[in-house]
Amino acid sequence: MKDERLVEMRIFKAVAETGGFTAAALMLNLQQPYVSRAVSALEKRLGVALLRRSTRSLQITEEGSEYLALCKRILDDIDTGEAQLARAGQHMTGSIRVTVATSFGMDQIVPLIPGFLERYPGLRVRLSLSDTLADVIGEGFDVAIRMGSLQDSNLVSRKLCHLQRVVTASPSYIARHGVPSVPADLVSHNCLMWEPPMDHLNHWPFVVNGERTSMLINGNFQTSSGVSSVYMCLAGVGITRMAEHMVLPSIRSNMLVPLLTDFQPKDETAIYALYPRDSSLHPRVRAFIDHVTERLRRPPWAA
């Protein structure tokens, strides 16, 4: 509830200062309907009208002016306090152990680390790149960055960004074998598979006639590395289903062709930061997660 109130305060302050819902939405990088609903919910909770709306203008009421002044004081205090903590954080010391999948780590996390170390020169990042799932607690990791839903109840998850998996093939494969028009056609195609313990990804999810379903794929190449699967796909060996950050550059350069897009689940998965539930989150670990979250808010592969 407290977090929701702070969000409402920031939204109302932006609306009051910009003079409109659309301008506030642009400033906050939010959808305009969400901004409008947030202000309406705030007014309902407070029991007063903060804004006077008309078709051409938006005016702040007397109660709105009083509440705006309150918002400014509270938010200014928070911003000042966070800035002070950030300055103190620059003097943090110690190590952060991070585990992440090889391809995502190399493409998306490694490029973020120089900026983090520049911001916190007293910290040391120990990064483990592996396509096998590490035992976060047993192996002593502070944070794991993973795709998909949380499987371990001893971990806490924090969503970093949305991520789709894309079914693709090379033009040379399509020229030889044709295009699957529906998911069921995959049974007659060579699909690139995952080795255990990632073999659950050999069940490819789709939406057919409004219902979720999955296809257990089969093929003549099986790997524990997403990079090698993409390489084999580019070489025309078979069809792969891979995270979009790994295949979008090749799709944009026409080296790969997206398949079965009409059957793609829209809410498929996301990237999460995971950390142990039973220990308080150390400030240096929080700083690392915040740094990654801030930079993945707008995923670079979706630009």
Order of alpha helices (4+ residues) and beta strands (2+ residues): alpha-alpha-alpha-beta-beta-alpha-beta-alpha-beta-beta-beta-beta-alpha-beta-beta-beta-beta-alpha-beta-alpha-beta-beta-alpha
